[in-house]
Amino acid sequence: MKEKVLRFVESKGTATFTEIQKFIFDTKYGEGTYNNGRRLRETYIYNKKTDQHDKKTRMENTNRGYYSGAFSKGYFYESTKTYNHGGYFLRGNNRLEKTEGGTYITIRG
């Protein structure tokens, strides 16, 4: 999957997190399945002015976040007491790199 994602981002020049998520989900489960996760959901949103959480209905995608661990900055393995730097898509010679603008580019080494 990593190589497919790298090629996808290369073909676009840059890609957002959401574009990459959609590409991965649709690649694994079929075209259009990412968007099938869109649902209206009641949730609480923090309101800075009132310092309260207000109940709101908003559109969310239940498929967003798929493969999120592959984008993490790193994580600690409790069982081996070791730290792994960067998620799967962000490490190695061939990887994604987040730009200052928040999009991702492909790095080939």
C-alpha positions as CSV (number, residue, x, y, z in Angstrom):
1,M,0.0,0.0,0.0
2,K,2.9,2.4,0.8
3,E,4.1,2.3,-2.8
4,K,0.6,2.9,-4.2
5,V,0.2,5.9,-1.9
6,L,3.7,7.3,-2.9
7,R,2.7,7.0,-6.6
8,F,-0.7,8.6,-6.0
9,V,0.9,11.6,-4.3
10,E,3.6,11.8,-7.0
11,S,0.9,11.9,-9.7
12,K,-0.8,14.9,-8.0
13,G,2.4,16.7,-6.9
14,T,1.0,17.1,-3.4
15,A,-2.0,15.6,-1.6
16,T,-3.9,16.4,1.6
17,F,-4.3,13.9,4.4
18,T,-8.0,13.5,3.4
19,E,-7.1,12.9,-0.3
20,I,-4.7,10.2,0.8
21,Q,-7.2,8.6,3.1
22,K,-9.9,8.6,0.4
23,F,-7.4,7.0,-2.1
24,I,-6.4,4.2,0.4
25,F,-10.0,3.4,1.4
26,D,-11.3,3.4,-2.2
27,T,-8.3,1.3,-3.3
28,K,-9.0,-1.3,-0.7
29,Y,-12.8,-1.4,-0.7
30,G,-13.8,0.0,-4.1
31,E,-14.4,3.3,-5.8
32,G,-16.8,5.6,-3.8
33,T,-16.7,3.6,-0.5
34,Y,-14.8,6.4,1.4
35,N,-17.7,8.8,0.7
36,N,-20.2,6.2,1.8
37,G,-19.0,6.8,5.4
38,R,-20.5,10.3,5.5
39,R,-23.1,10.6,8.2
40,L,-24.9,13.3,10.1
41,R,-24.0,13.0,13.7
42,E,-24.9,14.8,16.9
43,T,-21.8,15.9,18.7
44,Y,-20.6,18.5,21.1
45,I,-18.5,21.4,19.8
46,Y,-16.5,23.7,22.1
47,N,-17.6,27.3,21.9
48,K,-14.7,29.7,22.9
49,K,-17.1,32.6,23.5
50,T,-19.2,30.9,26.0
51,D,-16.6,28.4,27.3
52,Q,-19.2,25.7,26.9
53,H,-19.7,22.6,24.7
54,D,-22.7,23.1,22.5
55,K,-24.6,20.2,21.0
56,K,-24.5,20.4,17.2
57,T,-25.4,18.2,14.2
58,R,-22.5,17.9,11.8
59,M,-21.4,15.8,8.8
60,E,-18.6,13.4,9.7
61,N,-16.9,10.6,7.7
62,T,-16.7,7.4,9.7
63,N,-13.9,6.2,7.3
64,R,-11.6,9.2,8.0
65,G,-8.6,8.2,10.0
66,Y,-8.1,4.8,8.2
67,Y,-4.3,4.1,8.3
68,S,-3.8,7.1,10.6
69,G,-1.0,5.3,12.4
70,A,1.0,5.3,9.2
71,F,1.0,9.1,9.5
72,S,2.1,9.3,13.1
73,K,5.3,11.1,14.2
74,G,6.3,8.1,16.2
75,Y,5.3,5.8,18.9
76,F,6.7,3.8,21.9
77,Y,6.5,0.0,22.0
78,E,5.8,-0.8,25.6
79,S,6.6,-4.5,25.2
80,T,10.1,-3.9,23.8
81,K,10.7,-0.5,25.4
82,T,11.8,1.0,22.1
83,Y,10.7,4.1,20.2
84,N,9.8,3.9,16.5
85,H,10.4,7.2,14.7
86,G,7.7,8.0,12.3
87,G,4.7,6.1,11.0
88,Y,5.0,3.7,8.1
89,F,4.4,6.3,5.4
90,L,6.8,8.8,6.9
91,R,10.0,6.7,7.3
92,G,12.5,5.0,5.0
93,N,14.2,6.2,1.8
94,N,10.9,6.3,0.0
95,R,8.4,8.2,2.1
96,L,5.9,11.0,2.4
97,E,6.9,14.2,4.0
98,K,4.5,16.9,5.3
99,T,5.0,20.3,3.9
100,E,4.7,23.6,5.8
101,G,1.3,24.1,4.1
102,G,0.1,20.8,5.6
103,T,0.0,18.7,2.4
104,Y,2.2,15.7,1.7
105,I,4.9,15.2,-1.0
106,T,6.8,12.1,-2.0
107,I,10.5,11.8,-1.2
108,R,12.5,9.2,-3.1
109,G,15.9,8.2,-1.7
